[in-house]
Amino acid sequence: MKIDRVYFRGFGRWADREFLFQDGINLVEAPNEAGKSTLIQGITALLYGAKKEGVSRRQREDWYDDYQPWDRSEYGGEVDFTLDGREYRLIRSLRWDEDREQLVDKKTGRDLTEEFGMDRRKDRCFLEELTGLSSSLFTRVAHLSSRSFAGDHQVVERVRQIITQGEEKDLKPVLEQLEQEIQRIGKTTQSRGKPFGAAHSRARELEEEVEELRDVYQNLRGEQARLAHLKEERVRLDRDREDIRGQVAQIAKEVQQAERRETLREQEKNLRFRLSRWESVASKLRQLEGERREVLPPRLLSEEEADELRQLIHKHESPAARIGEIRERLESLEKETRELEEEKRPLLEIDEALLQRHLHRLDEASRLEEKLQPPDGKGTMDDRLKGIQLEKDYNQLVELQEREERCRRKRGDLEDAAGQLTRRLDLLDREKFLTQVVKSQIPPGKSSSKWLWMGGIGLLLSLFAFQNAPGIGVLLLLGSGVVLYRYNRLRIVDRQVKQNWEAQRQGLLRDREQARRERKEAEENGEPLDPERLRSRLSEEKNALKATYNELAVVMQEQEAILDRWHVPSAAELYRLVESQRQRIQEREANRKLDQQNRERLAEISRDVQAWATEAELKDRLGPYDAKGWHETLSAVADEARKAREVLQRLKLETTSLTRDRDRLQELLERTEKGMAKWTEELGTSDTQLWTDWILASDHVRRLDEQIRELSREKEEITRTMQTENWEQRLEETERELASLNVFPAEETSLEELKQRLKEQEHALEKMEAVCRQKEVEVLKLEERLSTQFDRLPSLADRETLLEEAADRLRELEKERTALETARDVLLEAAREVQEDIAPKLRPHASRWIQEVTSGRYEDLLIDPTDGLRMSVFVPETGERQPVERLSRGTVDQMYFAMRLALIRFFSENTTPLPLILDDSLVHFDGERLREALRILSRLSTEHQVILCTCQPREGDMLEKLGISFTRHML
């Protein structure tokens, strides 16, 4: 089997991407995360589809969601492969909601899809029937990786079938049939849907029902005695309830008298409180009037006059104190300013703009000194010679590429001509073949008819069962609904199958008509379909095509020689190398000119800065000229000058601000004194403290006037109410009635106690009535239940007979299941004995490859088929047999590599040659192991197609050094 072409419409990162593979070794070279694993997974997906194998229901493979297309909705593609001399094209859509597949014979264009039958999931297993390998088995054999074979029983089983029995004598169907029978009967008592579980459940239910009936009969006799006792207890409870009712009535009468006494006492207390309140208001009013006469000042100030005097006093006292503080601060600021100007005079006289300009020049000089470079004349000359040789080789490579393009166009024209001649030869038998295929087609049958009959019969049976056994009728009706649902689903499938068959038939008819038209057009154009003449022309075209291939190979070798000379992968890289060399030469010239300009600029800066330092009298502080040192010193001088100017500016600003505040406060003080003179004349005194006392007294008098007015209104309201409601007369009447209801204190019970006693007795009465009602209901229910149970109770003897029958059925099913399990175990033991013959068959293949892979260090690879394909070897140093997992990582990879080669050779010899796909499988091989592995792959590639994926360039470099032919694919 050889994979010729893979086209992805959409798979992971690959969209509308085509890969063409050749015979021999195909090297797929790309960095990590570039899509190598996606390419390998995509090949398997297009060959076998996205449905998980080995399960009864239609399920997605685990990788399905991980490889959804990134940027388009189409999911799938095409794969062209050659198998046993025939060329096929498999077209597959992986979209779950529109899964479709088609297999076409590329040579004839015939659709082969209907030649492959459907399995129980309505899938066509193209590759399984063509190669005899399932998807997982193809991956385990053809995909080389470093994982262990332990537990890989699928590979062992397939090898066993090929060695011993073949497909026709496989024990798997017999074991599956036995397992199905065991599953049908049921393995555990929990599976109630199986006969064994149902029988066990039925026996348990009957046993529980019998025990329950026995308990029911025993309980009924006890319930009858309990009923008589309940009736006696109900009569006693009725007498107790009547006694409690009399007590409740007596306590309610006492509570009513106590509540009246409490109401009269509260009324008396309220009247006395109102009279005392009138006396209190009158006394408070007389007290406030006396206090007003005592605090009344000589001049009662209004509220507005008091506010005006208060603000005037505040405005006079606050500015005077603030003016004194400002005068003291101004004298201190004047002294600090004189001292600062004398101390920092040299720094304050420096021109800041000129200083900053020279600082920038010194910074520029420091940077320019770092950029100065020594001259390099020899390096410039070497670069120029290398650039001349690069341009010469690049021009030659461009000519070779143009020559290659002409050869490729010529090859394409020759391939088109050869293809056209091949198609004309195919026209000779295509029309006849398509006619035979159309006549041999048979319309598909309907698989849904039997389900319709089953559903109709189920409905009739359910209608009949509803009259006798409604429960069974419901079950039959539900079963009929399920059957009719199945019929509806299968009817849709039948319609789809019929539509597919019609579409395929119409496609074949169109192909046959197309073949007829092409034959007629060829005859009308004067091109008779002479087989001998066409074959002769086809031979000439193939010879010319071969010569073109040879010329193209020579051109490619010359290109590779030029690219290898400069160690670049392509002409574009060589052109970039030429441009880089040119740029390097230009940069050298530019750097030389820039260095000269920098030196001239440094001399100019040095002259200017030293001249300015001499004028500013800073030469002594700066010392000998040094651009970096002068820059640091001048930066410090600039910071000192800036700080001195900032302090001087702050002192001047504060002086100006305080002077302005002093003038403003002086004006405010003069205006305030004029206002105070007016009030001094009006009040007859200039003492501000006396003014303050009069203001406080006037405020107090106004508050007392407000309280007097409020109390006067309250006294008038209380007096009117007292006269209207006649409080004194009502108080006398209340006292007389209360005297008539009073009892001796020792005999009086509080109202709360009486209410509590009444509440307790009422609660006791409610509780007693509830108990009486409960007893009455309990008696009625018990009578009704006893009557009903005696009428509906089934026969205990009938249930015991059914229990014996269910126990017999359970023993029969258990005996049958034991016999089936014994037969299955015997067959499995026989299969395990046959597996012991697998190792001698695989051992020669594995030992041959392990010697070549390890260069003779390990001569024999031992295989244990009882646990997959577990491997072990004899270690030369100790002579002991060790599992391969205990060896070094590189040696373990060699062992698995040899075992994979043995498996693929074994399967290819017994089925069909398979391709070998390696995904970074040699990444842990050192140089010597990699060289030997590539030599082995070179020999293997004469019979098997090899697809080697790697993320490193060393495989390609070593293949070229070993002179091994290969096809490179760059992702």
QUILINRA-V489880 format. One record per residue. N is the residue number from 1. RES is the residue in one letter. NEAR is the number of other ideal C-beta (glycine too) atoms within 8 Angstrom. D_FIRST is the distance of its C-alpha to the first C-alpha in whole Angstrom. Layout:
BEGIN
N_RES_NEAR_D_FIRST, N_RES_NEAR_D_FIRST
END
This chain:
BEGIN
1_M_11_0, 2_K_11_4, 3_I_13_7, 4_D_9_10, 5_R_11_13, 6_V_15_14, 7_Y_10_18, 8_F_13_20, 9_R_12_23, 10_G_13_25, 11_F_15_23, 12_G_12_26, 13_R_6_27, 14_W_11_24, 15_A_13_26, 16_D_6_25, 17_R_7_22, 18_E_7_19, 19_F_9_17, 20_L_6_15, 21_F_13_12, 22_Q_6_12, 23_D_5_11, 24_G_11_12, 25_I_13_14, 26_N_13_15, 27_L_13_18, 28_V_12_19, 29_E_11_23, 30_A_10_25, 31_P_5_28, 32_N_4_28, 33_E_4_29, 34_A_8_27, 35_G_11_24, 36_K_14_21, 37_S_8_21, 38_T_12_21, 39_L_14_18, 40_I_13_16, 41_Q_11_18, 42_G_15_17, 43_I_12_13, 44_T_12_14, 45_A_15_17, 46_L_12_15, 47_L_12_12, 48_Y_9_15, 49_G_10_18, 50_A_9_21, 51_K_11_23, 52_K_8_23, 53_E_8_22, 54_G_4_24, 55_V_6_27, 56_S_4_29, 57_R_5_30, 58_R_4_28, 59_Q_7_28, 60_R_9_27, 61_E_9_24, 62_D_5_26, 63_W_8_25, 64_Y_11_25, 65_D_6_29, 66_D_6_28, 67_Y_11_26, 68_Q_8_28, 69_P_11_28, 70_W_7_31, 71_D_4_32, 72_R_9_31, 73_S_6_31, 74_E_10_28, 75_Y_11_25, 76_G_13_21, 77_G_12_19, 78_E_12_16, 79_V_14_12, 80_D_13_11, 81_F_12_7, 82_T_10_6, 83_L_11_5, 84_D_4_7, 85_G_4_9, 86_R_8_10, 87_E_10_10, 88_Y_13_11, 89_R_10_13, 90_L_15_14, 91_I_10_17, 92_R_14_19, 93_S_11_22, 94_L_12_23, 95_R_10_27, 96_W_8_28, 97_D_4_31, 98_E_6_29, 99_D_11_25, 100_R_6_23, 101_E_12_20, 102_Q_9_19, 103_L_13_16, 104_V_12_16, 105_D_10_15, 106_K_9_15, 107_K_7_16, 108_T_8_19, 109_G_8_20, 110_R_10_20, 111_D_10_20, 112_L_10_18, 113_T_10_19, 114_E_8_22, 115_E_4_20, 116_F_10_19, 117_G_4_22, 118_M_6_23, 119_D_8_24, 120_R_4_27, 121_R_9_27, 122_K_6_26, 123_D_8_22, 124_R_10_19, 125_C_8_17, 126_F_11_14, 127_L_11_11, 128_E_9_13, 129_E_7_13, 130_L_8_10, 131_T_11_9, 132_G_8_12, 133_L_12_12, 134_S_9_15, 135_S_11_15, 136_S_9_17, 137_L_11_15, 138_F_16_12, 139_T_9_14, 140_R_9_16, 141_V_13_13, 142_A_10_11, 143_H_11_14, 144_L_10_16, 145_S_7_20, 146_S_7_23, 147_R_5_24, 148_S_8_25, 149_F_12_24, 150_A_8_27, 151_G_7_27, 152_D_10_24, 153_H_7_24, 154_Q_10_21, 155_V_14_19, 156_V_13_22, 157_E_9_22, 158_R_11_19, 159_V_13_19, 160_R_15_22, 161_Q_11_21, 162_I_10_19, 163_I_8_21, 164_T_8_24, 165_Q_10_24, 166_G_8_21, 167_E_7_21, 168_E_5_24, 169_K_7_26, 170_D_9_25, 171_L_10_28, 172_K_7_27, 173_P_7_28, 174_V_8_32, 175_L_12_32, 176_E_8_31, 177_Q_8_34, 178_L_12_36, 179_E_9_36, 180_Q_8_36, 181_E_9_40, 182_I_12_41, 183_Q_9_40, 184_R_8_42, 185_I_13_45, 186_G_14_45, 187_K_9_45, 188_T_7_47, 189_T_7_51, 190_Q_5_49, 191_S_10_47, 192_R_7_50, 193_G_6_47, 194_K_12_46, 195_P_9_49, 196_F_16_50, 197_G_14_50, 198_A_11_52, 199_A_12_54, 200_H_10_55, 201_S_10_56, 202_R_10_58, 203_A_13_60, 204_R_8_60, 205_E_8_62, 206_L_12_64, 207_E_9_65, 208_E_8_66, 209_E_9_68, 210_V_12_70, 211_E_8_71, 212_E_8_72, 213_L_12_74, 214_R_9_76, 215_D_8_76, 216_V_10_77, 217_Y_10_80, 218_Q_8_81, 219_N_8_81, 220_L_11_83, 221_R_8_86, 222_G_8_86, 223_E_11_86, 224_Q_9_89, 225_A_8_91, 226_R_9_90, 227_L_12_91, 228_A_8_95, 229_H_8_95, 230_L_12_93, 231_K_9_96, 232_E_8_99, 233_E_9_97, 234_R_12_97, 235_V_8_101, 236_R_8_102, 237_L_12_100, 238_D_9_102, 239_R_8_105, 240_D_9_104, 241_R_12_102, 242_E_8_106, 243_D_8_108, 244_I_12_105, 245_R_9_106, 246_G_8_110, 247_Q_9_109, 248_V_12_107, 249_A_8_110, 250_Q_8_112, 251_I_12_110, 252_A_9_109, 253_K_8_113, 254_E_10_114, 255_V_12_111, 256_Q_8_112, 257_Q_9_116, 258_A_12_114, 259_E_9_112, 260_R_9_115, 261_R_12_117, 262_E_9_114, 263_T_8_114, 264_L_12_118, 265_R_9_118, 266_E_8_115, 267_Q_10_117, 268_E_12_120, 269_K_8_118, 270_N_8_117, 271_L_12_120, 272_R_9_122, 273_F_8_119, 274_R_12_120, 275_L_12_123, 276_S_8_123, 277_R_9_120, 278_W_12_123, 279_E_8_125, 280_S_8_123, 281_V_12_122, 282_A_9_126, 283_S_8_126, 284_K_9_123, 285_L_12_124, 286_R_8_128, 287_Q_8_126, 288_L_12_124, 289_E_9_127, 290_G_8_129, 291_E_9_126, 292_R_12_126, 293_R_7_130, 294_E_6_129, 295_V_10_126, 296_L_8_127, 297_P_11_128, 298_P_3_131, 299_R_6_128, 300_L_7_126, 301_L_11_123, 302_S_7_120, 303_E_7_117, 304_E_6_116, 305_E_8_119, 306_A_12_118, 307_D_8_114, 308_E_8_116, 309_L_12_118, 310_R_9_115, 311_Q_8_113, 312_L_12_116, 313_I_11_116, 314_H_8_113, 315_K_10_112, 316_H_13_116, 317_E_8_114, 318_S_8_111, 319_P_13_111, 320_A_9_114, 321_A_8_112, 322_R_10_109, 323_I_12_111, 324_G_8_112, 325_E_8_109, 326_I_12_108, 327_R_9_111, 328_E_8_110, 329_R_9_106, 330_L_12_107, 331_E_8_109, 332_S_8_107, 333_L_12_104, 334_E_9_107, 335_K_8_107, 336_E_9_103, 337_T_12_103, 338_R_8_105, 339_E_8_104, 340_L_12_101, 341_E_10_102, 342_E_6_104, 343_E_6_101, 344_K_11_98, 345_R_8_100, 346_P_7_98, 347_L_10_94, 348_L_11_96, 349_E_5_97, 350_I_10_93, 351_D_5_91, 352_E_10_88, 353_A_6_86, 354_L_8_87, 355_L_13_86, 356_Q_9_83, 357_R_8_82, 358_H_12_83, 359_L_12_80, 360_H_8_77, 361_R_11_78, 362_L_15_78, 363_D_9_75, 364_E_10_73, 365_A_13_75, 366_S_11_73, 367_R_8_70, 368_L_11_70, 369_E_9_71, 370_E_6_68, 371_K_9_66, 372_L_8_68, 373_Q_7_66, 374_P_3_67, 375_P_5_66, 376_D_8_63, 377_G_6_63, 378_K_6_61, 379_G_8_58, 380_T_11_58, 381_M_8_58, 382_D_8_55, 383_D_12_53, 384_R_9_55, 385_L_8_53, 386_K_9_50, 387_G_12_50, 388_I_8_51, 389_Q_8_48, 390_L_13_45, 391_E_9_47, 392_K_8_46, 393_D_12_43, 394_Y_12_42, 395_N_8_43, 396_Q_9_41, 397_L_13_38, 398_V_9_39, 399_E_8_39, 400_L_12_36, 401_Q_10_34, 402_E_8_36, 403_R_9_35, 404_E_12_31, 405_E_8_32, 406_R_8_33, 407_C_12_30, 408_R_9_28, 409_R_8_30, 410_K_9_30, 411_R_12_27, 412_G_8_26, 413_D_8_29, 414_L_12_27, 415_E_9_24, 416_D_8_26, 417_A_9_28, 418_A_12_24, 419_G_8_23, 420_Q_8_26, 421_L_12_26, 422_T_9_23, 423_R_8_24, 424_R_12_27, 425_L_11_26, 426_D_10_24, 427_L_12_27, 428_L_8_28, 429_D_6_26, 430_R_11_25, 431_E_11_29, 432_K_7_29, 433_F_10_26, 434_L_13_27, 435_T_9_30, 436_Q_8_29, 437_V_10_27, 438_V_11_30, 439_K_6_32, 440_S_6_30, 441_Q_11_29, 442_I_4_32, 443_P_6_33, 444_P_8_32, 445_G_4_35, 446_K_6_37, 447_S_8_36, 448_S_11_39, 449_S_7_42, 450_K_7_43, 451_W_12_43, 452_L_10_46, 453_W_8_48, 454_M_10_47, 455_G_12_49, 456_G_8_52, 457_I_8_52, 458_G_13_52, 459_L_10_55, 460_L_8_57, 461_L_9_57, 462_S_13_58, 463_L_9_61, 464_F_9_62, 465_A_12_61, 466_F_8_63, 467_Q_5_66, 468_N_5_66, 469_A_6_64, 470_P_7_63, 471_G_6_61, 472_I_8_59, 473_G_13_59, 474_V_9_58, 475_L_8_55, 476_L_12_54, 477_L_11_54, 478_L_8_52, 479_G_9_49, 480_S_12_50, 481_G_8_49, 482_V_8_46, 483_V_12_45, 484_L_11_46, 485_Y_8_44, 486_R_9_41, 487_Y_13_42, 488_N_8_42, 489_R_8_39, 490_L_11_37, 491_R_9_39, 492_I_8_37, 493_V_11_34, 494_D_12_35, 495_R_8_36, 496_Q_8_33, 497_V_9_31, 498_K_10_33, 499_Q_8_33, 500_N_8_29, 501_W_12_30, 502_E_8_32, 503_A_8_30, 504_Q_12_27, 505_R_10_30, 506_Q_8_32, 507_G_9_28, 508_L_13_28, 509_L_9_31, 510_R_8_31, 511_D_11_28, 512_R_12_30, 513_E_8_33, 514_Q_8_31, 515_A_12_30, 516_R_9_33, 517_R_8_35, 518_E_9_33, 519_R_11_33, 520_K_8_37, 521_E_8_37, 522_A_12_36, 523_E_9_38, 524_E_6_41, 525_N_6_40, 526_G_4_41, 527_E_7_37, 528_P_6_37, 529_L_11_33, 530_D_6_33, 531_P_8_30, 532_E_6_31, 533_R_7_33, 534_L_12_30, 535_R_9_27, 536_S_8_30, 537_R_9_30, 538_L_12_26, 539_S_8_27, 540_E_8_29, 541_E_12_28, 542_K_9_25, 543_N_8_27, 544_A_9_29, 545_L_12_26, 546_K_8_25, 547_A_8_28, 548_T_12_28, 549_Y_9_25, 550_N_8_27, 551_E_9_30, 552_L_12_28, 553_A_8_27, 554_V_8_30, 555_V_12_32, 556_M_9_29, 557_Q_8_30, 558_E_9_34, 559_Q_13_33, 560_E_8_31, 561_A_8_34, 562_I_13_37, 563_L_15_35, 564_D_7_35, 565_R_7_38, 566_W_10_39, 567_H_5_36, 568_V_8_35, 569_P_5_32, 570_S_7_33, 571_A_11_36, 572_A_6_37, 573_E_10_37, 574_L_16_39, 575_Y_9_41, 576_R_8_42, 577_L_11_43, 578_V_12_45, 579_E_8_47, 580_S_8_47, 581_Q_12_49, 582_R_9_51, 583_Q_8_52, 584_R_9_53, 585_I_12_55, 586_Q_8_57, 587_E_8_57, 588_R_12_59, 589_E_9_61, 590_A_8_62, 591_N_9_62, 592_R_9_65, 593_K_8_67, 594_L_9_67, 595_D_11_68, 596_Q_8_71, 597_Q_8_72, 598_N_11_72, 599_R_9_74, 600_E_8_77, 601_R_11_76, 602_L_12_77, 603_A_8_80, 604_E_8_81, 605_I_13_81, 606_S_11_83, 607_R_8_86, 608_D_10_86, 609_V_13_85, 610_Q_10_88, 611_A_8_91, 612_W_10_90, 613_A_11_90, 614_T_8_94, 615_E_6_95, 616_A_7_94, 617_E_7_96, 618_L_9_92, 619_K_8_92, 620_D_6_94, 621_R_7_91, 622_L_11_88, 623_G_7_89, 624_P_3_87, 625_Y_8_85, 626_D_7_81, 627_A_13_79, 628_K_8_77, 629_G_9_80, 630_W_13_82, 631_H_12_80, 632_E_8_80, 633_T_11_84, 634_L_14_84, 635_S_9_82, 636_A_8_84, 637_V_13_87, 638_A_12_86, 639_D_8_85, 640_E_10_89, 641_A_14_90, 642_R_9_88, 643_K_8_89, 644_A_12_93, 645_R_10_93, 646_E_8_91, 647_V_9_94, 648_L_13_97, 649_Q_8_95, 650_R_8_95, 651_L_12_98, 652_K_9_100, 653_L_8_98, 654_E_9_99, 655_T_12_103, 656_T_8_102, 657_S_8_101, 658_L_12_104, 659_T_9_107, 660_R_8_105, 661_D_10_105, 662_R_12_109, 663_D_8_110, 664_R_8_109, 665_L_12_110, 666_Q_10_114, 667_E_8_114, 668_L_10_113, 669_L_12_115, 670_E_8_118, 671_R_8_117, 672_T_12_117, 673_E_9_121, 674_K_8_122, 675_G_9_121, 676_M_11_122, 677_A_8_126, 678_K_8_126, 679_W_11_125, 680_T_10_128, 681_E_7_130, 682_E_6_129, 683_L_9_129, 684_G_5_132, 685_T_7_130, 686_S_5_127, 687_D_6_126, 688_T_8_122, 689_Q_6_122, 690_L_8_125, 691_W_13_123, 692_T_9_120, 693_D_9_122, 694_W_13_123, 695_I_12_120, 696_L_8_119, 697_A_11_122, 698_S_13_121, 699_D_9_118, 700_H_9_119, 701_V_13_122, 702_R_9_119, 703_R_8_117, 704_L_12_120, 705_D_9_121, 706_E_8_118, 707_Q_9_118, 708_I_12_121, 709_R_8_120, 710_E_8_117, 711_L_12_120, 712_S_9_122, 713_R_8_120, 714_E_9_119, 715_K_12_122, 716_E_8_123, 717_E_8_120, 718_I_12_121, 719_T_9_125, 720_R_8_124, 721_T_9_122, 722_M_11_124, 723_Q_7_127, 724_T_6_125, 725_E_7_123, 726_N_7_126, 727_W_10_125, 728_E_7_128, 729_Q_7_129, 730_R_11_125, 731_L_12_125, 732_E_8_129, 733_E_8_127, 734_T_12_124, 735_E_9_126, 736_R_8_128, 737_E_9_125, 738_L_12_123, 739_A_7_127, 740_S_6_127, 741_L_10_123, 742_N_6_123, 743_V_6_123, 744_F_5_124, 745_P_5_121, 746_A_4_121, 747_E_6_120, 748_E_7_118, 749_T_7_114, 750_S_7_112, 751_L_10_110, 752_E_6_107, 753_E_8_107, 754_L_13_109, 755_K_9_105, 756_Q_8_103, 757_R_9_105, 758_L_12_105, 759_K_8_101, 760_E_8_101, 761_Q_12_103, 762_E_9_101, 763_H_8_97, 764_A_9_99, 765_L_12_100, 766_E_8_96, 767_K_8_95, 768_M_12_97, 769_E_9_96, 770_A_8_92, 771_V_9_93, 772_C_12_95, 773_R_8_92, 774_Q_8_90, 775_K_12_92, 776_E_9_92, 777_V_8_89, 778_E_9_88, 779_V_12_90, 780_L_8_89, 781_K_8_85, 782_L_12_86, 783_E_9_88, 784_E_8_85, 785_R_9_82, 786_L_12_84, 787_S_8_85, 788_T_8_81, 789_Q_10_80, 790_F_8_82, 791_D_6_81, 792_R_6_77, 793_L_8_77, 794_P_7_74, 795_S_5_75, 796_L_10_75, 797_A_6_74, 798_D_8_72, 799_R_13_69, 800_E_9_70, 801_T_8_69, 802_L_9_66, 803_L_12_65, 804_E_8_65, 805_E_8_63, 806_A_12_60, 807_A_9_60, 808_D_8_60, 809_R_11_56, 810_L_12_55, 811_R_8_56, 812_E_8_54, 813_L_13_51, 814_E_9_51, 815_K_8_51, 816_E_9_48, 817_R_13_46, 818_T_8_47, 819_A_8_46, 820_L_12_42, 821_E_9_42, 822_T_8_43, 823_A_9_40, 824_R_12_37, 825_D_8_38, 826_V_8_39, 827_L_12_35, 828_L_9_34, 829_E_8_36, 830_A_9_34, 831_A_11_31, 832_R_9_32, 833_E_7_33, 834_V_10_30, 835_Q_11_28, 836_E_9_30, 837_D_10_28, 838_I_13_25, 839_A_11_26, 840_P_6_27, 841_K_10_23, 842_L_14_22, 843_R_12_25, 844_P_7_24, 845_H_12_20, 846_A_14_22, 847_S_11_25, 848_R_9_23, 849_W_15_22, 850_I_16_25, 851_Q_10_27, 852_E_10_25, 853_V_14_25, 854_T_11_28, 855_S_7_30, 856_G_5_31, 857_R_5_33, 858_Y_11_31, 859_E_6_30, 860_D_9_30, 861_L_15_28, 862_L_11_29, 863_I_13_27, 864_D_10_29, 865_P_13_27, 866_T_7_30, 867_D_7_30, 868_G_12_26, 869_L_13_25, 870_R_12_28, 871_M_15_28, 872_S_10_31, 873_V_14_32, 874_F_10_36, 875_V_10_37, 876_P_7_39, 877_E_4_42, 878_T_5_43, 879_G_6_41, 880_E_6_40, 881_R_7_37, 882_Q_10_36, 883_P_7_34, 884_V_12_31, 885_E_6_32, 886_R_5_36, 887_L_10_34, 888_S_5_34, 889_R_6_32, 890_G_10_30, 891_T_10_30, 892_V_12_29, 893_D_13_26, 894_Q_14_25, 895_M_15_25, 896_Y_15_23, 897_F_14_20, 898_A_15_21, 899_M_15_20, 900_R_11_17, 901_L_13_16, 902_A_14_17, 903_L_12_15, 904_I_13_12, 905_R_10_13, 906_F_13_14, 907_F_13_12, 908_S_12_9, 909_E_5_12, 910_N_6_13, 911_T_9_10, 912_T_10_7, 913_P_7_5, 914_L_15_5, 915_P_11_6, 916_L_14_10, 917_I_11_12, 918_L_11_16, 919_D_11_19, 920_D_9_22, 921_S_10_21, 922_L_14_23, 923_V_8_26, 924_H_7_29, 925_F_10_28, 926_D_6_31, 927_G_7_31, 928_E_7_31, 929_R_12_28, 930_L_13_26, 931_R_10_26, 932_E_11_25, 933_A_13_22, 934_L_13_21, 935_R_10_22, 936_I_12_19, 937_L_12_16, 938_S_10_17, 939_R_7_17, 940_L_11_14, 941_S_12_12, 942_T_6_13, 943_E_6_10, 944_H_12_8, 945_Q_13_8, 946_V_13_11, 947_I_13_13, 948_L_12_16, 949_C_13_19, 950_T_14_22, 951_C_9_26, 952_Q_6_28, 953_P_6_28, 954_R_9_28, 955_E_14_24, 956_G_12_24, 957_D_8_28, 958_M_12_27, 959_L_12_24, 960_E_8_26, 961_K_6_29, 962_L_10_27, 963_G_4_26, 964_I_10_22, 965_S_4_20, 966_F_10_18, 967_T_9_18, 968_R_7_20, 969_H_10_20, 970_M_6_24, 971_L_9_24
END
